Amino acid sequence: MGVPESVLADRARRAYEGGHLVSAGRRALLLAPLPVLALGCGCQPRTTVIAGALFLAAVFFCYWRGGEFRRGAGPGIAAGIVPLLAPSLCQAACTHGCSPQMMTWMPLACGAGGLAGGLLLAFLAPRPALEGVRPFLVACVIASLAGAVGCLAYGATGLVIMAAAFSIGALPVLAMKKA
Amino acid sequence: MEDGSLADLQGLMARLADGDRSAFPPVYAILWPVLRSLTARHLPAADAEDAAQEALLRIFRRAAEFDARRSALAWALGIARWEIRTAHRRRQRRREDALAAGGDAGPAADGNMEDALLERDMVRMMEETMGALSPVDRETLDLFRSGERAAVAAATFRKRVERALARLRAAWEVRHGRS
């Protein structure tokens, strides 16, 4: 009762920021099973944990910051899930554990996942010509971070293969759509 | 504090939900008087201010969840009505506790009576708003409410209902949304 207007406005602003933090946290938490799955299937726990944490932190930041970051995050997640899951499922399906035999399949999984992710990115990401460069770049970063969670199990080579496949998948479609 | 009108609320609320912090001052400036006026109509002065503040904070806390396809004003008023009901229940409980502490086990009908009054007030406001609609819209909504259908194709009737509801919503906003 009788709270000064400025105090109430401050409280409202804090409530708004708090609500935004909770909302962003909830979204990041919903995606937490993905890095956990990659961790359970993969052979490089330390790398997967770091990449997974970076991915979730980036998602949290984008949804908290909102605007262009938020618009890019959704398509980035959708595009990044494929290269995240493909190597993880490949490792899970291999009955030989973390063997050299399994590792022969990893480049293929990273490449195929990256290609599919690149296509999804080209179709789903906000077009730079229409919505500016930032949402598109955010989508690329989020997709790459998600893909890195799965493909880093094959080391830096896995990451390079995924990035190359991403470009091969995305660039022709973007060129056709004239971005 | 930046000012704005109710007509701007929809766009401003969508921006706020998207994370655009610059939309905060105008949304605050628009909503606060509306909420105060609504709570003052349904609650005694002592509780009205608290309920309006609670509603305001809740609206900003949930701003990130706001769906821009819905009416911003209807969404905000829905939250405010919930706060009014909560304030009524709180008052009723206080009264019951006071009666119990005083050893008087009298009937706790005051709260129910307040609920009934609130309900009656809402019905009156709705009837007033319905009165502003055209006879055709009124008839359509009456039929829709009673589960009947006009002698027209189902799709046509559905369209009429949608249009009548949109006009009803607009009329409600004009009549009862303003402070």
Interface residues (C-beta under 8 A of the other chain):
Chain A: M1 G2 V3 L8 A9 R11 A12 R13 A15 Y16 G18 G19 H20 V22 S23 A24 W64 R65 G66 G67 F69 R70 R71
Chain B: M1 L16 D18 G19 D20 F24 Y28 W32 A46 E49 D50 Q53 L56 L57 R58 F60 R61 R62 A63 A64 E65
